[in-house]
Amino acid sequence: MGVKYTIFAVLAVFLVLAVNPASGAVDTTEIDKVRNKGVLDSEDFRIIDDFVSEAVQELVQTIDFMSVAKTRLVFLGRSRSVRAAQAQYAGQFSESAYKYISSGLEESANFTPEERKFKATLNLLILVDGLEDLRLVDLVLPMLNDENAAICYWAVHSVTNAGIIEQLNSDKAANLELARRITGQLKPTVEGAGSEITTLMAKFAAELDIAQGEALLLQIADVRISRYADWRVDCELLDAAILKSLHDKMSSAGSNKPAIGRRFAQLYSYAMQRYIKDIKGGNFLSDTQKQQLASVLVETEDKCLGKILGIRQSIIKRSVEQGDIMRLLLEHSRLLGDDTRPGQFALKLNFDYGQNPDGSRRTAPLALQDPPKP
């Protein structure tokens, strides 16, 4: 609850300031002149460096969120030139940002009490997230597994946001090593990540156009599948995002469609089996959990199944709305397979569910066992 409040309170401040921006305490007179120049000289580079230094130091030293947000808005608004000197300006701004944010993180690491250290670090992470600068990624990587959930969230967000993904994909050869480092650092985060962070990682893994992105997404799916199997799964609504990410990854060139399809089908099957077991009289799920599972089943049918099979359908939606468990079971067998025949997914994507004890190939997803007794 506290983590979510911190994350969304900061976002709320951003929305307020986007409507009514303030100049903040950092002087922008000189930097605004530089932004409007066609060619920059050494004095202009000094002005950029001084501006970045002053703004970052204010973010480190100020603990009031409203004041900090004003400074951050001013800073981000001047991270790009508006004239022909864009490359010169951006290069110097990026270099100065790396220098002073790096020193700012080192300084804040020694702050006491812990609350001051947390706020200063959080301020800088949100700034890095807004800059969307590949040069700054290395500063954030050590915090991807931070024990503080809010710090971890913004660290992950800053290396997985849309701007970072676009840059990594736009020049894969030049950025391959960095993309590999990001995915490598995210892998240990998967097992203990909450739903918000897992959603960020799944979307990033689906959109990142390298093999390591696919491996990360499969790892995320495997963790969710194992939690369904032993009845440790929580926040079922998260699986709508993971299934959508798996679906999106299947459409990318060079992806291992059978491996992705197998995870998609098994995860979707477990969600459906969990829902059916409760509706048939288990009554071990809360109303919220049942509603979330129903949303996963219906939303995935609407956004993914039709595109995979080439035919739009609403059989699952009607079955859920009408409480028709028999129709839902029949649709599960038709789409995902049973012991007598493969499902439509398996036929379309050319996968199976592994090997039976007798060496034959499984045509049905793993059955969800009954929940353990209290």
C-alpha positions as CSV (number, residue, x, y, z in Angstrom):
1,M,0.0,0.0,0.0
2,G,2.8,2.4,0.9
3,V,4.8,1.6,-2.2
4,K,1.8,2.2,-4.5
5,Y,1.0,5.4,-2.7
6,T,4.5,6.7,-3.2
7,I,4.6,5.8,-6.8
8,F,1.2,7.3,-7.7
9,A,1.6,10.3,-5.5
10,V,4.7,11.3,-7.4
11,L,2.8,10.7,-10.7
12,A,0.0,12.9,-9.4
13,V,2.5,15.7,-8.7
14,F,3.7,15.4,-12.3
15,L,0.1,15.8,-13.6
16,V,-0.5,18.9,-11.5
17,L,2.7,20.5,-12.7
18,A,2.1,19.6,-16.3
19,V,-1.0,21.7,-16.2
20,N,0.5,24.5,-14.1
21,P,4.3,24.5,-14.5
22,A,6.4,26.7,-12.3
23,S,9.8,28.0,-13.0
24,G,11.4,26.5,-9.8
25,A,14.4,27.8,-8.0
26,V,16.9,27.1,-10.8
27,D,17.8,30.1,-12.9
28,T,17.0,29.4,-16.6
29,T,17.9,32.7,-18.2
30,E,21.3,31.7,-19.5
31,I,20.4,28.1,-20.5
32,D,17.4,29.3,-22.5
33,K,19.7,31.6,-24.5
34,V,22.0,28.6,-25.3
35,R,19.0,26.5,-26.3
36,N,18.1,29.0,-29.0
37,K,21.6,29.3,-30.5
38,G,22.5,27.7,-33.9
39,V,26.2,26.9,-33.0
40,L,27.6,26.5,-29.5
41,D,31.0,27.5,-28.2
42,S,33.0,26.7,-25.0
43,E,31.1,29.3,-23.0
44,D,27.8,27.7,-23.9
45,F,29.1,24.3,-22.9
46,R,30.0,25.8,-19.5
47,I,26.5,27.2,-19.1
48,I,24.9,23.9,-19.8
49,D,27.3,22.2,-17.3
50,D,26.5,24.8,-14.6
51,F,22.8,24.5,-15.2
52,V,22.8,20.7,-14.9
53,S,25.1,20.8,-11.8
54,E,22.8,23.3,-10.0
55,A,19.6,21.5,-10.9
56,V,20.9,18.1,-9.8
57,Q,22.2,19.4,-6.5
58,E,18.8,21.0,-5.8
59,L,17.2,17.6,-6.4
60,V,19.6,15.9,-4.0
61,Q,19.3,18.4,-1.3
62,T,15.5,19.1,-1.4
63,I,13.1,16.7,0.2
64,D,9.8,18.5,-0.5
65,F,8.1,16.6,-3.4
66,M,6.4,19.6,-4.8
67,S,9.5,21.7,-5.0
68,V,11.5,18.8,-6.4
69,A,8.9,18.2,-9.1
70,K,9.1,21.8,-10.2
71,T,12.9,21.6,-10.5
72,R,12.6,18.3,-12.4
73,L,10.1,19.7,-14.8
74,V,12.3,22.7,-15.5
75,F,15.3,20.4,-16.0
76,L,13.6,17.9,-18.3
77,G,12.1,20.8,-20.3
78,R,15.6,22.0,-21.1
79,S,17.3,18.7,-21.9
80,R,16.9,19.3,-25.6
81,S,17.9,22.2,-27.9
82,V,15.2,24.0,-30.0
83,R,17.6,25.1,-32.7
84,A,20.2,23.7,-35.1
85,A,22.7,23.0,-32.3
86,Q,20.7,20.0,-31.2
87,A,23.5,17.5,-31.4
88,Q,26.0,19.8,-29.7
89,Y,23.5,20.7,-27.0
90,A,22.3,17.1,-26.4
91,G,25.8,15.7,-26.2
92,Q,26.9,18.2,-23.6
93,F,23.7,17.9,-21.6
94,S,24.0,14.1,-21.5
95,E,27.7,14.3,-20.5
96,S,26.9,16.7,-17.7
97,A,23.9,14.7,-16.6
98,Y,25.9,11.6,-16.2
99,K,28.6,13.4,-14.3
100,Y,26.4,15.1,-11.8
101,I,23.7,12.4,-11.4
102,S,26.5,9.9,-10.7
103,S,28.0,12.1,-8.0
104,G,24.5,12.9,-6.7
105,L,23.7,9.2,-6.2
106,E,27.0,8.7,-4.4
107,E,26.3,11.7,-2.1
108,S,22.8,10.6,-1.3
109,A,23.9,7.0,-0.5
110,N,25.6,8.5,2.7
111,F,22.6,10.6,3.8
112,T,21.0,10.1,7.2
113,P,18.3,9.5,8.3
114,E,17.2,6.8,5.9
115,E,14.2,8.8,4.8
116,R,16.4,11.6,3.5
117,K,18.5,9.1,1.6
118,F,15.4,7.5,0.1
119,K,13.9,10.7,-1.1
120,A,17.1,12.0,-2.7
121,T,17.7,8.7,-4.5
122,L,14.1,8.5,-5.6
123,N,14.3,12.1,-7.0
124,L,17.3,11.2,-9.1
125,L,15.8,8.0,-10.3
126,I,12.7,9.7,-11.5
127,L,14.9,12.3,-13.2
128,V,16.8,9.5,-15.0
129,D,13.5,8.0,-16.1
130,G,12.4,11.2,-17.7
131,L,15.7,11.8,-19.5
132,E,15.5,8.4,-21.4
133,D,19.3,8.5,-21.9
134,L,21.1,5.3,-22.6
135,R,24.3,6.8,-21.1
136,L,22.6,6.9,-17.7
137,V,21.5,3.2,-17.7
138,D,24.7,2.0,-16.0
139,L,24.0,4.3,-13.0
140,V,20.7,2.6,-12.4
141,L,21.5,-1.1,-13.0
142,P,22.8,-1.7,-9.4
143,M,19.4,-0.6,-8.0
144,L,17.2,-3.0,-10.0
145,N,17.2,-5.4,-7.0
146,D,17.0,-2.7,-4.3
147,E,15.2,-3.9,-1.1
148,N,13.1,-0.8,-1.2
149,A,10.2,-1.5,-3.5
150,A,9.7,2.2,-4.6
151,I,13.4,2.5,-5.5
152,C,13.3,-0.8,-7.3
153,Y,10.2,0.2,-9.2
154,W,11.6,3.5,-10.5
155,A,15.0,1.9,-11.3
156,V,13.2,-0.8,-13.4
157,H,11.0,1.9,-15.0
158,S,13.9,4.0,-16.0
159,V,15.6,1.2,-17.9
160,T,12.5,-0.3,-19.5
161,N,10.5,2.8,-20.6
162,A,9.4,3.3,-24.2
163,G,12.2,5.7,-25.0
164,I,14.9,3.3,-23.9
165,I,13.3,0.4,-25.8
166,E,13.1,2.5,-29.0
167,Q,16.8,3.4,-28.8
168,L,17.9,-0.1,-28.0
169,N,15.9,-1.4,-31.0
170,S,16.8,1.4,-33.4
171,D,20.5,0.5,-33.4
172,K,20.8,-3.1,-32.2
173,A,24.4,-3.6,-33.2
174,A,25.6,-0.6,-31.2
175,N,23.4,-1.2,-28.2
176,L,23.4,-5.0,-28.1
177,E,25.8,-5.3,-25.1
178,L,23.8,-2.7,-23.1
179,A,20.5,-4.5,-23.9
180,R,22.1,-7.7,-22.7
181,R,23.3,-6.1,-19.5
182,I,19.8,-4.8,-18.8
183,T,18.1,-8.1,-19.3
184,G,20.8,-9.9,-17.3
185,Q,20.3,-7.5,-14.3
186,L,16.5,-7.9,-14.5
187,K,16.5,-11.7,-14.4
188,P,17.3,-11.9,-10.6
189,T,14.4,-9.5,-10.0
190,V,11.7,-11.7,-11.5
191,E,11.2,-14.2,-8.7
192,G,10.5,-11.6,-6.0
193,A,9.0,-8.8,-8.1
194,G,5.5,-7.4,-7.4
195,S,2.8,-7.0,-10.0
196,E,3.8,-3.4,-11.1
197,I,7.4,-4.3,-11.7
198,T,6.6,-7.6,-13.3
199,T,4.3,-5.8,-15.8
200,L,7.1,-3.4,-16.7
201,M,9.6,-6.2,-17.3
202,A,7.1,-8.3,-19.3
203,K,6.3,-5.4,-21.7
204,F,10.0,-4.5,-22.0
205,A,10.9,-8.2,-22.7
206,A,8.2,-8.5,-25.3
207,E,9.2,-5.3,-27.2
208,L,13.0,-5.7,-27.0
209,D,14.2,-7.2,-30.2
210,I,16.9,-9.5,-29.0
211,A,17.0,-13.2,-27.9
212,Q,17.7,-12.2,-24.2
213,G,14.4,-10.3,-24.2
214,E,12.5,-13.5,-25.2
215,A,14.4,-15.5,-22.5
216,L,13.4,-12.9,-19.9
217,L,9.7,-13.1,-20.9
218,L,9.7,-16.9,-20.8
219,Q,11.3,-16.7,-17.3
220,I,8.5,-14.4,-16.2
221,A,5.8,-16.7,-17.6
222,D,7.5,-19.8,-16.0
223,V,7.4,-18.1,-12.5
224,R,3.7,-17.4,-12.9
225,I,3.0,-20.9,-14.1
226,S,4.8,-22.4,-11.1
227,R,2.9,-20.2,-8.7
228,Y,-0.4,-21.3,-10.2
229,A,0.7,-25.0,-9.9
230,D,1.4,-24.7,-6.1
231,W,-1.3,-22.2,-5.4
232,R,1.0,-19.3,-4.4
233,V,-0.2,-17.0,-7.2
234,D,-1.5,-13.6,-6.3
235,C,-2.8,-10.6,-8.2
236,E,-4.3,-12.7,-11.0
237,L,-5.0,-9.6,-13.1
238,L,-1.3,-9.4,-13.8
239,D,-1.6,-12.4,-16.1
240,A,-3.6,-10.5,-18.6
241,A,-0.6,-8.3,-19.1
242,I,1.8,-11.3,-19.3
243,L,-0.4,-13.1,-21.7
244,K,-0.6,-10.0,-23.9
245,S,3.2,-9.7,-23.8
246,L,3.6,-13.3,-24.8
247,H,1.1,-12.8,-27.6
248,D,3.0,-9.7,-28.9
249,K,6.3,-11.5,-28.7
250,M,4.9,-14.3,-30.9
251,S,4.3,-11.8,-33.7
252,S,7.9,-10.6,-33.8
253,A,10.3,-11.9,-36.5
254,G,12.7,-14.6,-35.3
255,S,10.9,-15.4,-32.1
256,N,10.7,-19.0,-30.9
257,K,6.9,-19.3,-31.4
258,P,6.6,-22.9,-30.1
259,A,8.3,-22.1,-26.8
260,I,6.3,-18.9,-26.4
261,G,3.0,-20.6,-27.5
262,R,3.5,-23.4,-24.9
263,R,3.9,-20.8,-22.1
264,F,0.9,-18.8,-23.3
265,A,-1.3,-21.9,-23.5
266,Q,-0.2,-23.3,-20.1
267,L,-0.6,-20.0,-18.3
268,Y,-4.0,-19.4,-19.8
269,S,-5.0,-23.0,-19.0
270,Y,-4.0,-22.6,-15.4
271,A,-6.0,-19.3,-15.1
272,M,-9.1,-21.0,-16.6
273,Q,-8.7,-24.2,-14.4
274,R,-8.3,-22.1,-11.3
275,Y,-11.5,-20.2,-12.1
276,I,-13.4,-23.3,-13.0
277,K,-12.4,-25.1,-9.8
278,D,-13.7,-22.3,-7.7
279,I,-16.9,-21.9,-9.5
280,K,-17.6,-25.6,-9.3
281,G,-17.8,-25.3,-5.5
282,G,-14.3,-24.8,-4.3
283,N,-15.1,-21.3,-2.9
284,F,-11.4,-20.8,-2.0
285,L,-11.0,-17.5,-3.9
286,S,-12.1,-14.1,-2.8
287,D,-14.6,-12.1,-4.9
288,T,-11.7,-9.9,-6.0
289,Q,-9.7,-12.9,-7.2
290,K,-12.7,-14.4,-9.1
291,Q,-13.3,-11.1,-10.8
292,Q,-9.7,-10.7,-11.7
293,L,-9.5,-14.2,-13.2
294,A,-12.7,-13.6,-15.2
295,S,-11.1,-10.4,-16.5
296,V,-8.0,-12.4,-17.5
297,L,-10.0,-15.0,-19.4
298,V,-12.3,-12.5,-21.2
299,E,-9.6,-9.9,-22.0
300,T,-7.2,-12.5,-23.4
301,E,-9.9,-13.9,-25.6
302,D,-10.7,-10.4,-26.9
303,K,-7.2,-9.2,-27.5
304,C,-5.2,-12.3,-28.2
305,L,-7.1,-15.4,-29.2
306,G,-8.7,-14.0,-32.3
307,K,-5.4,-12.7,-33.6
308,I,-3.7,-16.0,-33.0
309,L,-6.4,-18.2,-34.6
310,G,-7.5,-15.6,-37.2
311,I,-11.1,-15.7,-36.0
312,R,-12.7,-13.4,-33.5
313,Q,-14.8,-15.1,-30.9
314,S,-16.6,-14.4,-27.6
315,I,-17.4,-18.0,-26.4
316,I,-15.3,-17.6,-23.2
317,K,-16.9,-14.2,-22.5
318,R,-20.4,-15.6,-22.8
319,S,-19.5,-18.7,-20.7
320,V,-18.2,-16.5,-17.9
321,E,-21.2,-14.2,-18.0
322,Q,-23.6,-17.1,-18.0
323,G,-21.7,-19.2,-15.5
324,D,-21.7,-22.0,-18.1
325,I,-18.8,-24.2,-16.8
326,M,-19.5,-27.0,-19.2
327,R,-19.1,-24.8,-22.2
328,L,-16.0,-23.3,-20.7
329,L,-14.5,-26.8,-20.2
330,L,-15.3,-27.7,-23.8
331,E,-13.7,-24.5,-25.0
332,H,-10.6,-25.2,-22.9
333,S,-10.2,-28.6,-24.6
334,R,-10.9,-27.1,-28.1
335,L,-8.4,-24.3,-27.8
336,L,-5.7,-25.8,-25.5
337,G,-6.0,-29.5,-26.0
338,D,-6.8,-32.6,-24.0
339,D,-5.5,-36.1,-23.6
340,T,-7.1,-37.2,-26.9
341,R,-6.1,-34.4,-29.3
342,P,-4.1,-31.2,-29.5
343,G,-5.8,-27.9,-29.3
344,Q,-6.2,-25.2,-31.9
345,F,-3.3,-23.2,-30.4
346,A,-0.9,-26.2,-30.6
347,L,-1.8,-26.9,-34.2
348,K,-1.5,-23.2,-35.2
349,L,1.8,-22.6,-33.4
350,N,3.3,-26.1,-33.7
351,F,4.0,-26.9,-30.1
352,D,3.2,-29.6,-27.5
353,Y,3.3,-29.7,-23.7
354,G,6.4,-31.9,-23.3
355,Q,6.8,-35.6,-22.9
356,N,4.6,-38.2,-21.2
357,P,6.2,-41.0,-19.0
358,D,5.8,-43.4,-21.9
359,G,7.8,-41.1,-24.3
360,S,4.8,-39.8,-26.2
361,R,4.2,-36.1,-26.6
362,R,1.6,-34.4,-24.3
363,T,-1.3,-32.9,-26.1
364,A,-2.9,-31.4,-23.0
365,P,-1.7,-28.7,-20.6
366,L,-0.7,-29.7,-17.1
367,A,-3.8,-30.2,-14.9
368,L,-4.1,-27.9,-11.9
369,Q,-4.3,-30.0,-8.7
370,D,-6.7,-29.2,-6.0
371,P,-5.5,-26.5,-3.5
372,P,-3.8,-27.8,-0.4
373,K,-6.0,-28.2,2.6
374,P,-5.8,-25.4,5.2
